[in-house]
Amino acid sequence: MFPIGAAEFWLRGTPHITVAGLLAVLYLGLGASALAFYLWNRGLHFLPASIAAPFANLIPVVGLLLAILVGETVTAHQGAGGALVVLGVLAAQTQEARTNTGV
């Protein structure tokens, strides 16, 4: 990303950084990234990766739900995609449970 950032800096000059922009970057770095990675790795302490991995597919679904909460417009395609992801995670968990119980 450095070459692209350097080109933008060269073409547009020094960016104007606002307090809101700085807070957004801090939230993305600390809240959405660092905390999420910590919680994911903490969860792997209690669950095998084969059980936990399908839940990573729920990240866009959580984003979709948060978009609905803040009043964003959600299309039928997005809702259907979210439903398919949830069904896929449920199917993976059901298959994992059958594998572990020998059914």
MONOR-V228489 format. One record per residue. N is the residue number from 1. RES is the residue in one letter. PHI is phi as a letter, one per 30 degrees, with the letter a starting at -180 (NA if undefined). Layout:
n=N res=RES phi=PHI
n=N res=RES phi=PHI
This chain:
n=1 res=M phi=NA
n=2 res=F phi=e
n=3 res=P phi=d
n=4 res=I phi=d
n=5 res=G phi=d
n=6 res=A phi=d
n=7 res=A phi=d
n=8 res=E phi=d
n=9 res=F phi=d
n=10 res=W phi=d
n=11 res=L phi=d
n=12 res=R phi=c
n=13 res=G phi=i
n=14 res=T phi=d
n=15 res=P phi=d
n=16 res=H phi=c
n=17 res=I phi=c
n=18 res=T phi=c
n=19 res=V phi=d
n=20 res=A phi=d
n=21 res=G phi=d
n=22 res=L phi=d
n=23 res=L phi=d
n=24 res=A phi=d
n=25 res=V phi=d
n=26 res=L phi=d
n=27 res=Y phi=d
n=28 res=L phi=d
n=29 res=G phi=d
n=30 res=L phi=d
n=31 res=G phi=d
n=32 res=A phi=d
n=33 res=S phi=c
n=34 res=A phi=d
n=35 res=L phi=d
n=36 res=A phi=d
n=37 res=F phi=d
n=38 res=Y phi=d
n=39 res=L phi=d
n=40 res=W phi=d
n=41 res=N phi=d
n=42 res=R phi=d
n=43 res=G phi=d
n=44 res=L phi=d
n=45 res=H phi=d
n=46 res=F phi=c
n=47 res=L phi=b
n=48 res=P phi=d
n=49 res=A phi=e
n=50 res=S phi=d
n=51 res=I phi=d
n=52 res=A phi=d
n=53 res=A phi=e
n=54 res=P phi=d
n=55 res=F phi=d
n=56 res=A phi=d
n=57 res=N phi=d
n=58 res=L phi=d
n=59 res=I phi=e
n=60 res=P phi=d
n=61 res=V phi=d
n=62 res=V phi=d
n=63 res=G phi=d
n=64 res=L phi=d
n=65 res=L phi=d
n=66 res=L phi=d
n=67 res=A phi=d
n=68 res=I phi=d
n=69 res=L phi=d
n=70 res=V phi=c
n=71 res=G phi=j
n=72 res=E phi=d
n=73 res=T phi=d
n=74 res=V phi=c
n=75 res=T phi=d
n=76 res=A phi=d
n=77 res=H phi=d
n=78 res=Q phi=d
n=79 res=G phi=d
n=80 res=A phi=d
n=81 res=G phi=d
n=82 res=G phi=d
n=83 res=A phi=d
n=84 res=L phi=d
n=85 res=V phi=d
n=86 res=V phi=d
n=87 res=L phi=d
n=88 res=G phi=d
n=89 res=V phi=d
n=90 res=L phi=d
n=91 res=A phi=d
n=92 res=A phi=d
n=93 res=Q phi=d
n=94 res=T phi=d
n=95 res=Q phi=d
n=96 res=E phi=d
n=97 res=A phi=d
n=98 res=R phi=d
n=99 res=T phi=d
n=100 res=N phi=d
n=101 res=T phi=c
n=102 res=G phi=i
n=103 res=V phi=d
